[in-house]
Amino acid sequence: QRILRLAEMCRRLETEEEKVLPFYPSSLAEWEQQDARRVLEETPSEPLAQAMQDYAGLERFWQRFNKAKLEEKALERVRAALANRNQHLRELLQQYLEGAALSQKVPRDPHPL
């Protein structure tokens, strides 16, 4: 019940691409997809497999969940790279400012004394 309510709430936050193309392209070959369809159509004999059929409707949820997790990890990597670049630029700026301050302290023309 809770997952279904959350799915309804998340539906409003979907991007246009997700609304138009809700299914993700499969990375399986055609013969692998046929084998998977055949296995899904068979009635399972093991208790665990029977219980898993009850949760087959959550497949789309898990696809989206995994996609969100992958995007989160990618954004974390981008953020870390930007933080490193920012730190490097701050160091370069500090060196530049130290050089500018030093050049102002050094007299340009020696005193005639």
Secondary structure by P-SEA (a helix, b strand, c coil): caaaaaaaaacccccaaaaacccccccccaaaaaaaaaaaacccccaaaaaaaaaccaaaaaaaaaaaaaaaaaaaaaaaaaaaaaaaaaaaaaaaaaaaaaaaacccccccc
